[in-house]
């Protein structure tokens, strides 16, 4: 089992209209599966132009894009016990705290 703890592909694919399954970015689901990756962290990067307001919406737009791209062979890890042995596991992360826009409820 191996895991990659960071990539910027999610936001880049969203911005450029690329598929997460196959794209010219750092990585894609096809290559990760071919290489036997078990767990991939995918970061949502909030560019400074979306701060101070707009970061929360931007984050949610990128996350909605992720969920529209996944299929049954992708497992989104939501808990420490949520890793699947027979799927590509993806753990979503958000870089920095700007997406909260100063509100813990966000």
Secondary structure, 3 states (H helix, E strand, C coil): CCEECCCCHHHHHHHHCCCCCCCCCCCCHHHHHHCCCCEEEEEECCCHHHCCCCHHHHHHHHHHHHHHHCCCCEEECCCCCCCCCCCEEEEEEECCCHHHCCCCCC
